[in-house]
Amino acid sequence: MSLKLHLQPNEKVIIGCAVIKCGRHAVDFTVENKVPILRQKDIMTEAGAILPSQRVYFVLQLMYVDSAADTTHYYASYRDLEQGIVSAAPSTRRFFDEINREILAGEMYQALKVARTLITYEKELIAHTGVQAAD
């Protein structure tokens, strides 16, 4: 299964464990094998992971792109975050149930997609409480 990518000038993409930055001109290319791929818009930096749900996304991202490494420590961090968030907001359990199913199925990119919906949900919860959320 191949994936066609189009990168804008100066856009970054993670392919496997490599960060690739496009030059001054847009480029099209195809990735012919199955490797972790994240476009710049989907990359969460540690500094940008302010909300608990964003920290979940960040840890899942590390598990995804660092798939060759021992991810035990990432998984322990994920579990701690899961427990804390679900304790504070039990309505988030459904997101974690789905994320956990994707992790067990080895579908880390799908787990990241669910984590993005968790981030949106957390921001909605915060907005309803009147507390200001960080972007």
C-alpha positions in Angstrom: 0.0 0.0 0.0 1.6 3.3 -1.1 0.9 6.8 0.2 1.2 9.8 -2.0 2.4 13.0 -0.3 2.5 16.6 -1.4 4.7 18.9 0.7 4.5 22.6 0.5 7.7 24.6 0.6 9.3 24.4 4.1 6.7 21.9 5.3 7.9 19.1 7.6 6.9 15.5 7.8 8.0 12.6 10.0 8.6 9.4 8.2 9.7 6.6 10.5 12.0 8.3 13.0 13.2 10.9 10.4 12.0 14.5 10.3 12.1 15.6 6.7 11.8 19.2 5.6 10.8 20.3 2.1 13.0 22.8 0.4 12.0 26.0 -1.4 9.7 24.2 -3.8 6.7 22.0 -3.3 7.3 18.3 -3.9 5.3 15.2 -4.6 6.5 11.8 -3.6 5.2 8.3 -2.7 6.1 6.2 0.3 5.9 2.6 -0.9 6.1 0.7 2.4 4.2 0.9 5.7 6.1 3.2 8.1 4.8 5.8 10.6 4.1 9.1 8.8 2.9 12.3 10.4 2.4 15.6 8.5 3.5 18.8 10.2 -0.1 19.7 11.0 -0.4 16.5 13.0 2.8 16.8 14.9 2.5 17.7 18.6 5.6 19.2 20.3 6.2 18.5 24.0 6.0 22.2 24.7 2.6 22.4 22.9 1.2 19.5 24.9 -0.4 21.7 27.6 -3.8 20.1 28.2 -3.9 16.5 29.6 -5.5 15.3 26.4 -2.7 16.9 24.4 -0.2 15.0 26.6 -2.0 11.8 25.8 -1.7 12.6 22.0 2.0 13.5 22.5 2.8 10.1 24.2 0.8 8.2 21.6 2.7 10.1 18.9 6.0 9.0 20.5 4.7 5.4 20.6 3.8 5.6 16.9 7.0 7.1 15.5 9.3 5.3 17.8 7.8 1.9 17.1 11.2 0.1 16.9 12.0 1.1 20.5 10.8 -0.4 23.7 7.6 1.6 24.3 7.0 0.3 27.8 7.8 3.7 29.4 5.5 5.5 26.9 2.7 3.1 27.7 3.2 3.6 31.5 2.9 7.4 30.9 -0.2 6.9 28.8 -1.8 4.8 31.5 -1.1 7.4 34.2 -2.6 10.1 32.0 -5.6 7.9 31.2 -6.3 7.3 34.9 -6.0 10.9 35.8 -8.2 12.2 33.0 -10.9 9.6 33.5 -10.9 10.3 37.3 -11.4 14.0 36.6 -13.9 13.5 33.7 -15.5 10.1 33.6 -17.2 11.0 30.3 -13.8 10.6 28.6 -13.8 6.8 29.3 -15.3 6.2 25.8 -12.4 7.9 24.1 -9.9 5.8 26.1 -11.8 2.6 25.4 -11.5 3.3 21.7 -7.8 4.4 21.9 -7.0 1.2 23.8 -8.7 -1.0 21.2 -6.6 0.7 18.5 -3.4 0.2 20.5 -4.2 -3.5 21.0 -4.9 -3.8 17.3 -1.5 -2.2 16.5 -3.2 0.8 14.8 -1.4 3.6 16.4 -2.3 6.2 13.7 -6.0 5.4 14.4 -5.3 5.8 18.1 -3.9 9.3 17.3 -7.0 10.2 15.4 -9.2 9.3 18.4 -6.8 11.3 20.7 -7.5 14.3 18.4 -11.2 13.9 19.1 -10.4 13.7 22.8 -8.5 17.0 22.6 -11.6 18.6 21.0 -13.8 17.1 23.7 -11.6 18.3 26.5 -11.6 21.9 25.1 -15.4 21.7 24.9 -15.6 20.6 28.6 -13.3 23.4 29.6 -15.3 26.0 27.6 -18.4 24.9 29.5 -16.7 25.4 32.9 -15.6 28.9 31.9 -11.9 28.0 32.5 -9.6 29.3 29.8 -8.0 26.6 27.7 -4.6 26.9 26.2 -4.3 26.4 22.4 
